[in-house]
Amino acid sequence: MRTVAAIALALAAPLACAQDTFPSRLITVVNPNAPGGTADIVTRGMSEPLQRIFKQSVITVNRVGAGGAIGGAFVAKAAPDGYTVLLNTVTHVLIPITEVAAGRPAPYTPEDFILLARVTSDALLFVVHASLPVKSVAELVALAKRRPGELTYSSPGPYASGHISMAMFERAAKIRLLHVPYNGAGPAMLAVLGGHVVMMHAPVGVASPHIGSGRVRLIAQTGATRVPAFPDTPTLKEAGYDAQFVLWAGYFAPAATPPAVVKVWQAALRESAADPRFKAAMAKIDVNVDYLEGDALKSWYDAELARLAREVRAIGKIEG
């Protein structure tokens, strides 16, 4: 009996040691979006403090395609050992919701992941090309009603955050716009800057540098409250349109990741999000650090999933 117990202890010791030493090698953070967008800005800003805390190299790999679905599916199937995680925005959970609404099989489900933490939370900025003769939402709506289906807007891709939020606005304002999808928020913003499309619901970090330069005009925000960096710009709700949408970013791990590894990740993310250099980097591009984990994260996330599902059902199948 003692021999059996000794063997069991001997076998268990290496496992316990392996768990205690996480991480012991390179960590990969997958960004399923194109370089230049919010997810890219956040993950690269977090890499330095995470490396210092983990005492291991942390690299970001862009696995772009299908509006973020390719990168998300890759991490869902990755080994659940904490060495491959996903950094994505609200688009990540919109993908399975919208695929089901469109009658297509989802590449993954929210249950395939653990949301380790929410790191940032921001409104989208409603920007228009400087040449468009509108200075307010009311003027834009009036112009869209005179030219139904003619005014173009870009988004990070079909069913991505800027697509869903603009569709919500179209429904609330009873107007029809022309959707032109791109592969990421960065390319979508470049399309507005180049005059290839005339408007966009853009992430704060992507749009704010171009607002000050005058290349685009800010007419509204999609959040419940005004972005601190732009206190004089009204929300869509204040402009009379109930189309609230918040762009948040968080870290996801495969669902079967061991609880001990999850705790290590959460401790590292908590410390990294509070790092003065990371906060300063986010403030420089007007991205709001809004860290959340634990029970508060679960309550918020459950409510967010339900709300997004309701919005997609209300919009219905989106073409484009």
HUWO-V156967 format. One record per pair of residues at least 24 apart in sequence whose ideal C-beta (glycine too) atoms are under 10 Angstrom apart, sorted by the first residue. I is the first residue (numbers start at 1). J is the second residue. If there is no record, write none. Layout:
BEGIN
I&J, I&J
END
This chain:
BEGIN
16&260, 18&81, 19&81, 19&82, 19&258, 19&259, 19&260, 19&261, 19&264, 20&260, 20&264, 22&54, 22&56, 22&81, 22&82, 22&83, 22&258, 22&260, 22&261, 22&263, 22&264, 22&265, 23&50, 23&53, 23&54, 23&55, 23&56, 23&57, 23&58, 23&81, 23&82, 23&83, 23&261, 23&264, 23&265, 23&268, 24&54, 24&55, 24&56, 24&83, 25&56, 25&57, 25&81, 25&83, 26&54, 26&56, 26&57, 26&58, 26&59, 26&83, 27&51, 27&54, 27&56, 27&57, 27&58, 27&59, 27&82, 27&83, 27&84, 27&85, 27&265, 27&268, 28&57, 28&58, 28&59, 28&60, 28&61, 28&63, 28&75, 28&78, 28&83, 28&84, 28&85, 28&86, 29&58, 29&59, 29&60, 29&61, 29&75, 29&84, 29&85, 29&86, 29&87, 29&251, 30&59, 30&60, 30&61, 30&62, 30&63, 30&70, 30&71, 30&72, 30&74, 30&75, 30&78, 30&84, 30&85, 30&86, 30&87, 30&88, 30&252, 31&60, 31&61, 31&62, 31&63, 31&64, 31&68, 31&71, 31&86, 31&87, 31&88, 31&184, 32&61, 32&62, 32&63, 32&64, 32&65, 32&66, 32&67, 32&68, 32&69, 32&70, 32&71, 32&72, 32&73, 32&74, 32&75, 32&86, 32&87, 32&88, 32&89, 32&91, 32&92, 32&95, 32&184, 33&62, 33&63, 33&64, 33&65, 33&67, 33&68, 33&71, 33&87, 33&88, 33&89, 33&91, 33&92, 33&156, 33&157, 33&160, 33&183, 33&184, 33&185, 33&186, 34&62, 34&64, 34&65, 34&68, 34&156, 34&157, 34&182, 34&183, 34&184, 34&185, 34&186, 34&187, 34&188, 35&60, 35&62, 35&64, 35&184, 35&185, 35&186, 35&187, 36&184, 36&185, 36&186, 36&187, 36&188, 36&189, 36&190, 36&203, 36&205, 36&206, 37&62, 37&68, 37&89, 37&91, 37&156, 37&160, 37&161, 37&184, 37&185, 37&186, 37&187, 37&188, 37&189, 37&202, 37&203, 37&205, 37&206, 37&247, 37&249, 38&87, 38&88, 38&89, 38&90, 38&91, 38&120, 38&122, 38&124, 38&156, 38&161, 38&184, 38&185, 38&186, 38&202, 38&203, 38&204, 38&205, 38&206, 38&247, 38&248, 38&249, 38&285, 38&287, 39&68, 39&71, 39&86, 39&87, 39&88, 39&89, 39&91, 39&92, 39&120, 39&156, 39&184, 39&185, 39&203, 39&247, 39&249, 39&250, 40&87, 40&184, 40&185, 40&186, 40&205, 40&206, 41&120, 41&185, 41&186, 41&203, 41&204, 41&205, 41&206, 41&249, 41&281, 41&282, 41&285, 41&287, 42&87, 42&88, 42&89, 42&119, 42&120, 42&203, 42&205, 42&249, 42&250, 42&251, 42&273, 42&278, 42&281, 42&282, 42&285, 42&287, 42&289, 43&85, 43&86, 43&87, 43&88, 43&119, 43&249, 43&251, 44&87, 44&281, 45&119, 45&120, 45&205, 45&272, 45&273, 45&275, 45&277, 45&278, 45&279, 45&280, 45&281, 45&282, 45&284, 45&285, 45&287, 45&289, 46&87, 46&119, 46&120, 46&249, 46&251, 46&268, 46&269, 46&272, 46&273, 46&275, 46&278, 46&281, 46&282, 47&87, 47&272, 47&278, 48&272, 48&275, 48&277, 48&278, 48&281, 49&268, 49&269, 49&271, 49&272, 49&273, 49&274, 49&275, 49&276, 49&277, 49&278, 50&251, 50&265, 50&268, 50&269, 50&271, 50&272, 50&275, 50&278, 51&268, 51&272, 52&268, 52&271, 52&272, 52&275, 53&264, 53&267, 53&268, 53&269, 53&270, 53&271, 53&272, 53&275, 54&82, 54&264, 54&265, 54&268, 54&272, 56&83, 58&85, 58&268, 58&272, 60&87, 62&184, 64&157, 64&183, 64&184, 65&157, 65&183, 66&95, 66&99, 66&107, 66&157, 66&158, 66&159, 66&183, 67&91, 67&92, 67&94, 67&95, 67&98, 67&99, 67&155, 67&156, 67&157, 67&158, 67&159, 67&160, 67&161, 67&163, 67&181, 67&183, 67&184, 68&92, 68&94, 68&95, 68&107, 68&156, 68&157, 68&159, 68&160, 68&161, 68&183, 68&184, 69&95, 69&96, 69&99, 69&106, 69&107, 69&108, 69&157, 69&159, 70&107, 72&96, 72&106, 72&107, 72&108, 72&112, 72&113, 72&252, 73&106, 73&107, 73&108, 73&112, 74&107, 74&108, 75&108, 75&112, 75&113, 75&252, 75&253, 75&254, 76&107, 76&108, 76&109, 76&111, 76&112, 76&113, 76&252, 76&254, 76&255, 77&107, 77&108, 77&112, 77&254, 78&253, 78&254, 78&257, 79&254, 79&256, 79&257, 80&114, 80&253, 80&254, 80&255, 80&256, 80&257, 80&258, 80&261, 80&262, 81&253, 81&254, 81&256, 81&257, 81&258, 81&261, 82&116, 82&253, 82&254, 82&257, 82&258, 82&260, 82&261, 82&262, 82&264, 82&265, 83&253, 83&257, 83&261, 84&253, 84&254, 84&257, 85&113, 85&114, 85&116, 85&251, 85&252, 85&253, 85&254, 85&257, 85&265, 85&269, 86&113, 86&115, 86&116, 86&250, 86&251, 86&252, 86&253, 86&254, 87&116, 87&119, 87&249, 87&250, 87&251, 87&252, 88&113, 88&248, 88&249, 88&250, 88&251, 88&252, 89&120, 89&121, 89&122, 89&156, 89&160, 89&161, 89&185, 89&203, 89&246, 89&247, 89&248, 89&249, 89&250, 90&118, 90&121, 90&160, 90&161, 90&164, 90&165, 90&245, 90&246, 90&247, 90&248, 90&249, 90&250, 90&304, 90&308, 91&156, 91&157, 91&159, 91&160, 91&161, 91&162, 91&163, 91&164, 91&185, 91&247, 91&249, 92&161, 92&248, 92&249, 92&250, 92&252, 93&248, 93&250, 93&252, 93&301, 93&304, 93&305, 93&308, 93&309, 94&159, 94&160, 94&161, 94&163, 94&164, 94&305, 94&308, 94&309, 94&311, 94&312, 95&157, 95&159, 95&160, 96&305, 96&309, 97&159, 97&164, 97&305, 97&308, 97&309, 97&310, 97&311, 97&312, 97&313, 98&158, 98&159, 98&160, 98&163, 98&164, 98&308, 98&309, 98&312, 98&315, 98&317, 98&318, 99&159, 99&312, 100&309, 100&312, 100&313, 101&159, 101&309, 101&312, 101&313, 101&315, 101&316, 101&317, 101&318, 102&158, 102&159, 102&312, 102&316, 102&317, 102&318, 102&319, 103&317, 108&254, 108&255, 109&255, 110&252, 110&255, 110&301, 110&302, 110&305, 111&255, 112&252, 112&254, 112&255, 112&256, 113&250, 113&251, 113&252, 113&253, 113&254, 113&255, 113&257, 114&251, 114&252, 114&253, 114&254, 114&255, 114&256, 114&257, 114&259, 114&261, 114&262, 114&265, 114&266, 115&250, 115&251, 115&252, 115&253, 115&292, 115&293, 115&297, 115&298, 115&300, 115&301, 115&304, 115&305, 116&250, 116&251, 116&252, 116&253, 116&257, 116&261, 116&262, 116&263, 116&265, 116&266, 116&268, 116&269, 116&270, 116&293, 116&297, 117&249, 117&250, 117&251, 117&252, 117&262, 117&265, 117&266, 117&268, 117&269, 117&270, 117&272, 117&273, 117&291, 117&292, 117&293, 117&294, 117&297, 118&248, 118&249, 118&250, 118&251, 118&269, 118&273, 118&290, 118&291, 118&292, 118&293, 118&296, 118&297, 118&300, 118&301, 118&304, 119&248, 119&249, 119&250, 119&251, 119&269, 119&270, 119&272, 119&273, 119&278, 119&282, 119&287, 119&289, 119&290, 119&291, 119&292, 119&293, 120&203, 120&204, 120&205, 120&247, 120&248, 120&249, 120&250, 120&273, 120&282, 120&287, 120&288, 120&289, 120&290, 120&291, 121&223, 121&246, 121&247, 121&248, 121&249, 121&250, 121&287, 121&288, 121&289, 121&290, 121&291, 121&292, 121&300, 122&203, 122&204, 122&205, 122&221, 122&222, 122&223, 122&227, 122&229, 122&246, 122&247, 122&248, 122&249, 122&282, 122&286, 122&287, 122&288, 122&289, 122&290, 123&165, 123&201, 123&203, 123&204, 123&220, 123&221, 123&222, 123&223, 123&224, 123&225, 123&226, 123&227, 123&230, 123&233, 123&235, 123&236, 123&244, 123&245, 123&246, 123&247, 123&288, 124&161, 124&162, 124&165, 124&166, 124&185, 124&200, 124&201, 124&202, 124&203, 124&204, 124&206, 124&207, 124&220, 124&221, 124&222, 124&223, 124&227, 124&236, 124&245, 124&246, 124&247, 125&200, 125&201, 125&202, 125&203, 125&204, 125&205, 125&206, 125&207, 125&208, 125&210, 125&211, 125&216, 125&218, 125&219, 125&220, 125&221, 125&222, 125&223, 125&227, 125&229, 125&230, 125&233, 125&247, 125&286, 126&153, 126&162, 126&165, 126&166, 126&169, 126&199, 126&200, 126&201, 126&202, 126&207, 126&217, 126&218, 126&219, 126&220, 126&221, 126&222, 126&233, 126&234, 126&235, 126&236, 126&239, 126&243, 127&153, 127&189, 127&192, 127&193, 127&198, 127&199, 127&200, 127&201, 127&202, 127&206, 127&207, 127&208, 127&210, 127&211, 127&215, 127&216, 127&217, 127&218, 127&219, 127&220, 128&153, 128&192, 128&197, 128&198, 128&199, 128&200, 128&216, 128&217, 128&218, 128&219, 128&220, 129&191, 129&192, 129&193, 129&194, 129&195, 129&196, 129&197, 129&198, 129&199, 129&200, 129&215, 129&216, 129&217, 130&192, 130&193, 130&195, 130&198, 130&210, 130&213, 130&214, 130&215, 130&216, 130&217, 131&195, 131&198, 131&217, 132&192, 132&195, 132&198, 132&199, 132&216, 132&217, 132&219, 134&198, 134&199, 134&217, 134&219, 135&217, 135&218, 135&219, 136&217, 136&219, 136&220, 136&234, 136&239, 137&169, 137&173, 137&219, 137&220, 137&234, 137&235, 137&236, 137&238, 137&239, 137&240, 137&241, 138&173, 138&219, 138&239, 138&240, 138&241, 139&219, 140&169, 140&173, 140&175, 140&177, 140&198, 140&199, 140&219, 140&220, 140&239, 141&169, 141&170, 141&172, 141&173, 141&174, 141&175, 141&239, 141&240, 141&241, 142&175, 143&175, 143&198, 144&170, 144&173, 144&174, 144&175, 144&176, 144&177, 144&199, 145&173, 145&174, 145&175, 145&176, 147&175, 147&176, 147&177, 147&178, 148&175, 148&176, 148&177, 148&178, 149&175, 149&176, 149&177, 149&178, 150&176, 150&177, 150&178, 150&198, 151&175, 151&176, 151&177, 151&178, 151&197, 151&198, 151&199, 152&177, 152&178, 152&179, 152&180, 152&191, 152&192, 152&196, 152&197, 152&198, 152&199, 152&200, 153&177, 153&178, 153&179, 153&180, 153&181, 153&188, 153&191, 153&192, 153&197, 153&198, 153&199, 153&200, 153&201, 154&179, 154&180, 154&181, 154&182, 154&185, 154&187, 154&188, 154&189, 154&190, 154&191, 154&192, 154&196, 154&197, 154&198, 154&199, 154&200, 154&201, 154&202, 155&179, 155&180, 155&181, 155&182, 155&184, 155&185, 155&188, 155&191, 155&197, 155&200, 155&201, 155&202, 155&320, 156&181, 156&182, 156&183, 156&184, 156&185, 156&186, 156&187, 156&188, 156&189, 156&200, 156&201, 156&202, 156&203, 156&206, 157&181, 157&182, 157&183, 157&184, 157&185, 157&187, 157&188, 158&318, 158&319, 158&320, 159&312, 159&315, 159&318, 159&320, 160&184, 160&185, 160&188, 160&201, 161&185, 161&201, 161&202, 161&203, 161&222, 161&245, 161&246, 161&247, 161&248, 162&188, 162&189, 162&200, 162&201, 162&202, 162&203, 162&206, 162&222, 162&245, 162&247, 163&188, 163&201, 163&315, 163&318, 163&320, 164&201, 164&243, 164&245, 164&308, 164&311, 164&312, 164&315, 164&318, 165&201, 165&222, 165&236, 165&243, 165&244, 165&245, 165&246, 165&247, 165&311, 166&199, 166&200, 166&201, 166&222, 166&243, 166&245, 167&201, 167&243, 167&245, 167&311, 167&312, 167&314, 167&315, 167&316, 167&318, 167&320, 168&201, 168&222, 168&236, 168&241, 168&242, 168&243, 168&244, 168&245, 168&311, 168&312, 168&314, 168&315, 169&201, 169&220, 169&222, 169&236, 169&239, 169&241, 169&242, 169&243, 169&245, 170&241, 170&243, 170&315, 170&318, 171&241, 171&242, 171&243, 171&311, 171&314, 171&315, 171&316, 172&236, 172&237, 172&239, 172&240, 172&241, 172&242, 172&243, 172&244, 173&236, 173&239, 173&240, 173&241, 173&243, 174&241, 175&241, 177&320, 178&320, 179&318, 179&319, 179&320, 180&320, 181&320, 185&247, 189&215, 189&216, 192&216, 201&236, 201&243, 201&245, 201&247, 202&247, 203&247, 203&249, 203&285, 203&286, 203&287, 204&228, 204&229, 204&230, 204&247, 204&282, 204&285, 204&286, 204&287, 204&288, 205&247, 205&249, 205&281, 205&282, 205&284, 205&285, 205&286, 205&287, 205&288, 206&247, 206&285, 206&287, 207&285, 207&286, 208&284, 208&285, 208&286, 208&287, 209&284, 209&285, 209&286, 211&286, 221&245, 222&246, 222&247, 223&247, 223&288, 227&286, 227&287, 227&288, 228&283, 228&286, 228&288, 229&283, 229&285, 229&286, 229&287, 229&288, 230&286, 243&311, 244&307, 244&311, 245&307, 245&308, 245&311, 246&288, 246&290, 246&304, 246&307, 247&287, 247&288, 248&288, 248&290, 248&292, 248&300, 248&301, 248&304, 249&287, 249&290, 250&291, 250&292, 250&293, 250&297, 250&301, 251&293, 262&293, 265&293, 266&293, 266&294, 266&297, 267&293, 269&293, 270&294
END
